[in-house]
Amino acid sequence: MDYKGREPILIGILKGAVIFFSDLMREIEIPTKMDFIRAASYGSEMNSSGSVRLTKDIELPVQGKPLILVEDIVDTGLTLSYITNTLKSRGAESIRICALIDKLERRQEELTIDYCGFKVKEGFIVGYGLDFNEEYRYLPEIYLLK
């Protein structure tokens, strides 16, 4: 087990990861702490604006702590790269990425996804917390938006 004897902080990236994050937390069998961060780069478009901004910051101190970022989908990689760099600058001991979906189509930043649910080659995915313009998050399964 990667974190035996340690207590990582799981940081859910809002809003899309909240359902996956909840399901994941129920399956983890070691002590963890949890927090949330929110970053925006899409707005109401299907393509990233390329500009990332934090709209909600974490509250727990991360200096010297192992972190696991929990994301719904890694697309361009810009958001995760920005969040990772921000948390590294705050002195995190380590940062690993757990993503439900690794979407390979438009990657702009190279990232290591340490824990991945599954990979998709292309398409705009909705449901199970993933949205398009705040729609479709409620769907119980994952769908390709056409």
Summary of the structure (lengths in Angstrom):
residues: 146
radius of gyration: 14.6
end to end distance: 39.8
largest distance: 45.8
contacts: 421
relative contact order: 0.18
helix: 15%
strand: 38%
